[in-house]
Amino acid sequence: MRPRLRSALWCLPLIVGVLPAACIPGDPLLGVVGVKQVGDQLLIRVRTCYPTEPKTSVSLETLGKQPGLLWEIDSDSGSSSESYVAGVTPVGFIERVPLVDALRPDKTYLVSVGLRNTRGQPSVTFRADRLSSDAFIVTTGKTVKDGEFGKLDPCGL
């Protein structure tokens, strides 16, 4: 399986002085991740610069004083799906860490999406008390109305 990347981890230049520094997880050049509340569930949507590139993992973790991985799914073959629900394991994925707790309004969370052929991971950081049912919190931290998410340019957000 792939190594886990943390949102605070900066990618290093691949060849010093020749190539520019690679991106940090959550860089809009990789794609855009959005989260919103649907009933008591967290809907995760992802659009990447390379739409045919398989998504190989989705994770939810808490940040702050007591960080921890709350939920993670992985797939060797990957998926072309753009939508995932935290706690639900889609066909072709294995649940590595089951979701057992509800999101707490006083906590900050990170959702990351692993891509097969891209360094770094598109991600979004959010507070649970900012979630709504009619808008997505996206990679940039902005809120985007439900119908506008699909219109976002994942390569130049």
SULDA-V459236 format. One record per run of one state. SS is the DSSP state (a for helix, b for strand, c for the rest). FROM is the first residue (numbers start at 1). LEN is the number of residues. If there is no record, write none. Layout:
<<SS/FROM/LEN> <SS/FROM/LEN>>
This chain:
<<c/1/30> <b/31/8> <c/39/2> <b/41/8> <c/49/6> <b/55/9> <c/64/4> <b/68/12> <c/80/3> <b/83/3> <c/86/8> <b/94/4> <c/98/10> <b/108/8> <c/116/6> <b/122/6> <a/128/3> <c/131/4> <b/135/4> <c/139/4> <b/143/3> <a/146/6> <c/152/6>>
